Amino acid sequence: MKLKIAGVLVVLALAGAGLALGEDQVSEVRPVTAATAIQENNDSNTQWVWGEVTSVDVSAKTLTLEYLDYETDQEREIILSVDDSTAYDNVKSLEEIRVKDNLSIDYFFKNGKSLAKSISLEKSEGAPVEDSAILQPEATAAQGDVANAGDKPDTIGQSTPAN
């Protein structure tokens, strides 16, 4: 019983000491709205999204991106605006972005819109080969040789009888 009372007194003493130390620090309390937070520091309010482009409107300077909302585990769409300060990586401008492109975008809210700060085009590893680089079977002798090789009996791995 005495041990419980001593423990409670220690906790109260520590709590009182904490309050006494905190009295030296006076801070101004002011309401923070989304608008004031954005005006004060855009970097701290930067959001990130990765997804697939579903539409591009060059004249309106917007693009629509379909992405996975990790909190709800559902597909969602977001409309993002671009301006002259938007930075691009692996693409030069909004005009080069196509439907089905995968983008990584840093954005923030400004004047009620989602404004893209930077847009990075994700390059696919298996980029399509240009039509002019595709060889036709009759265009190369090597492929003709391979076709003719199919007419010969397979002798790889077989031993030949000694004379």
Kinemage of the C-alpha trace (Angstrom):
@kinemage 1
@onewidth
@group {chain A} dominant
@subgroup {mainchain}
@vectorlist {calphas} color= white
{ca met a 1} P 0.000 0.000 0.000
{ca lys a 2} L 2.790 2.414 0.930
{ca leu a 3} L 4.541 1.456 -2.320
{ca lys a 4} L 1.487 2.398 -4.403
{ca ile a 5} L 1.175 5.756 -2.651
{ca ala a 6} L 4.878 6.455 -3.164
{ca gly a 7} L 4.546 5.602 -6.868
{ca val a 8} L 1.580 7.935 -7.277
{ca leu a 9} L 3.477 10.741 -5.511
{ca val a 10} L 6.484 10.259 -7.806
{ca val a 11} L 4.255 10.439 -10.896
{ca leu a 12} L 2.548 13.599 -9.595
{ca ala a 13} L 5.906 15.176 -8.769
{ca leu a 14} L 7.244 14.471 -12.256
{ca ala a 15} L 4.063 15.820 -13.848
{ca gly a 16} L 4.316 18.997 -11.755
{ca ala a 17} L 7.968 19.426 -12.726
{ca gly a 18} L 7.051 19.072 -16.388
{ca leu a 19} L 4.392 21.759 -16.086
{ca ala a 20} L 6.796 24.069 -14.273
{ca leu a 21} L 9.418 23.662 -17.014
{ca gly a 22} L 6.849 24.251 -19.722
{ca glu a 23} L 5.835 27.646 -18.285
{ca asp a 24} L 9.019 29.253 -19.629
{ca gln a 25} L 8.021 28.454 -23.194
{ca val a 26} L 5.255 30.710 -24.417
{ca ser a 27} L 3.906 30.078 -27.879
{ca glu a 28} L 1.356 31.970 -29.874
{ca val a 29} L -1.709 29.920 -30.619
{ca arg a 30} L -3.323 30.668 -33.953
{ca pro a 31} L -5.637 28.646 -36.140
{ca val a 32} L -4.009 26.980 -39.123
{ca thr a 33} L -6.133 26.505 -42.202
{ca ala a 34} L -5.181 24.615 -45.336
{ca ala a 35} L -4.807 27.925 -47.181
{ca thr a 36} L -2.367 29.442 -44.672
{ca ala a 37} L -0.358 26.226 -44.472
{ca ile a 38} L 0.057 26.135 -48.258
{ca gln a 39} L 1.014 29.799 -48.428
{ca glu a 40} L 3.664 29.374 -45.738
{ca asn a 41} L 5.470 26.356 -47.193
{ca asn a 42} L 4.572 24.471 -50.345
{ca asp a 43} L 7.270 21.819 -49.822
{ca ser a 44} L 5.719 20.526 -46.611
{ca asn a 45} L 2.370 20.119 -48.354
{ca thr a 46} L 3.662 18.337 -51.414
{ca gln a 47} L 1.821 15.124 -52.204
{ca trp a 48} L 2.998 12.285 -54.439
{ca val a 49} L 1.011 10.102 -56.805
{ca trp a 50} L 1.970 7.402 -59.291
{ca gly a 51} L -0.410 6.093 -61.901
{ca glu a 52} L -1.542 5.714 -65.495
{ca val a 53} L -2.667 8.622 -67.665
{ca thr a 54} L -6.320 8.312 -68.744
{ca ser a 55} L -6.620 11.693 -70.508
{ca val a 56} L -4.593 14.756 -71.465
{ca asp a 57} L -6.083 18.181 -72.224
{ca val a 58} L -3.267 20.363 -73.551
{ca ser a 59} L -5.466 23.451 -74.041
{ca ala a 60} L -6.712 23.310 -70.422
{ca lys a 61} L -3.214 22.322 -69.192
{ca thr a 62} L -4.569 19.301 -67.298
{ca leu a 63} L -4.143 15.562 -67.221
{ca thr a 64} L -6.150 12.843 -65.516
{ca leu a 65} L -4.314 10.082 -63.713
{ca glu a 66} L -5.716 6.786 -62.456
{ca tyr a 67} L -3.939 5.637 -59.294
{ca leu a 68} L -4.293 3.207 -56.415
{ca asp a 69} L -5.408 4.826 -53.149
{ca tyr a 70} L -3.298 2.874 -50.655
{ca glu a 71} L -5.527 3.796 -47.709
{ca thr a 72} L -8.699 2.350 -49.262
{ca asp a 73} L -7.052 -0.090 -51.700
{ca gln a 74} L -9.263 1.271 -54.508
{ca glu a 75} L -8.550 2.765 -57.922
{ca arg a 76} L -9.167 6.519 -58.064
{ca glu a 77} L -8.699 9.352 -60.556
{ca ile a 78} L -7.137 12.740 -59.982
{ca ile a 79} L -7.101 15.741 -62.307
{ca leu a 80} L -3.792 17.593 -62.173
{ca ser a 81} L -3.039 21.020 -63.606
{ca val a 82} L 0.337 22.126 -64.942
{ca asp a 83} L 1.813 25.595 -65.271
{ca asp a 84} L 5.048 27.194 -66.462
{ca ser a 85} L 6.853 26.188 -63.249
{ca thr a 86} L 6.081 22.451 -63.623
{ca ala a 87} L 9.303 20.454 -64.075
{ca tyr a 88} L 9.451 17.435 -66.417
{ca asp a 89} L 11.678 14.344 -66.379
{ca asn a 90} L 11.948 11.904 -69.347
{ca val a 91} L 9.445 14.073 -71.221
{ca lys a 92} L 9.740 17.681 -72.390
{ca ser a 93} L 6.202 18.967 -71.901
{ca leu a 94} L 2.548 18.093 -71.397
{ca glu a 95} L 2.200 17.754 -75.191
{ca glu a 96} L 4.442 14.652 -75.145
{ca ile a 97} L 2.433 12.805 -72.483
{ca arg a 98} L 0.141 10.112 -73.887
{ca val a 99} L -2.777 8.072 -72.560
{ca lys a 100} L -1.483 4.869 -70.896
{ca asp a 101} L 1.834 6.521 -69.899
{ca asn a 102} L 2.874 5.832 -66.309
{ca leu a 103} L 3.778 8.972 -64.398
{ca ser a 104} L 5.211 9.832 -61.014
{ca ile a 105} L 3.961 13.278 -59.973
{ca asp a 106} L 4.712 15.596 -57.057
{ca tyr a 107} L 1.869 18.069 -56.597
{ca phe a 108} L 0.286 20.478 -54.140
{ca phe a 109} L -3.020 22.261 -53.785
{ca lys a 110} L -3.298 25.832 -55.056
{ca asn a 111} L -6.495 27.808 -55.587
{ca gly a 112} L -8.587 24.667 -55.149
{ca lys a 113} L -6.669 22.707 -57.806
{ca ser a 114} L -4.025 20.004 -57.709
{ca leu a 115} L -0.994 21.663 -59.325
{ca ala a 116} L 1.823 19.434 -60.581
{ca lys a 117} L 5.197 20.509 -59.259
{ca ser a 118} L 7.145 17.830 -61.144
{ca ile a 119} L 6.155 15.104 -63.607
{ca ser a 120} L 8.355 12.111 -64.352
{ca leu a 121} L 7.549 9.712 -67.167
{ca glu a 122} L 8.313 6.133 -66.153
{ca lys a 123} L 10.224 4.485 -68.984
{ca ser a 124} L 9.192 0.934 -69.721
{ca glu a 125} L 11.991 -1.636 -69.787
{ca gly a 126} L 10.606 -3.367 -72.879
{ca ala a 127} L 10.284 -0.306 -75.074
{ca pro a 128} L 8.778 -1.143 -78.454
{ca val a 129} L 11.168 -1.553 -81.367
{ca glu a 130} L 10.668 0.771 -84.314
{ca asp a 131} L 9.177 -0.834 -87.436
{ca ser a 132} L 12.298 -0.065 -89.506
{ca ala a 133} L 14.415 -2.139 -87.099
{ca ile a 134} L 12.267 -5.262 -87.480
{ca leu a 135} L 13.874 -7.670 -89.926
{ca gln a 136} L 11.854 -9.695 -92.374
{ca pro a 137} L 12.786 -13.420 -92.709
{ca glu a 138} L 13.807 -13.082 -96.350
{ca ala a 139} L 15.833 -9.969 -95.597
{ca thr a 140} L 18.782 -11.764 -93.989
{ca ala a 141} L 20.955 -14.630 -95.100
{ca ala a 142} L 21.393 -15.795 -91.512
{ca gln a 143} L 17.701 -16.544 -91.185
{ca gly a 144} L 17.777 -18.346 -94.548
{ca asp a 145} L 20.664 -20.467 -93.266
{ca val a 146} L 18.701 -21.311 -90.142
{ca ala a 147} L 15.719 -22.332 -92.268
{ca asn a 148} L 17.968 -24.571 -94.406
{ca ala a 149} L 19.592 -26.029 -91.303
{ca gly a 150} L 16.241 -27.523 -90.391
{ca asp a 151} L 16.469 -29.745 -93.482
{ca lys a 152} L 19.694 -31.405 -92.245
{ca pro a 153} L 19.697 -34.205 -89.693
{ca asp a 154} L 20.513 -33.136 -86.151
{ca thr a 155} L 24.044 -34.275 -85.421
{ca ile a 156} L 24.736 -32.183 -82.348
{ca gly a 157} L 25.709 -34.329 -79.421
{ca gln a 158} L 25.952 -37.517 -81.520
{ca ser a 159} L 29.214 -39.322 -81.893
{ca thr a 160} L 30.402 -40.331 -85.322
{ca pro a 161} L 31.702 -43.858 -85.914
{ca ala a 162} L 35.477 -44.093 -86.221
{ca asn a 163} L 36.906 -45.346 -89.560
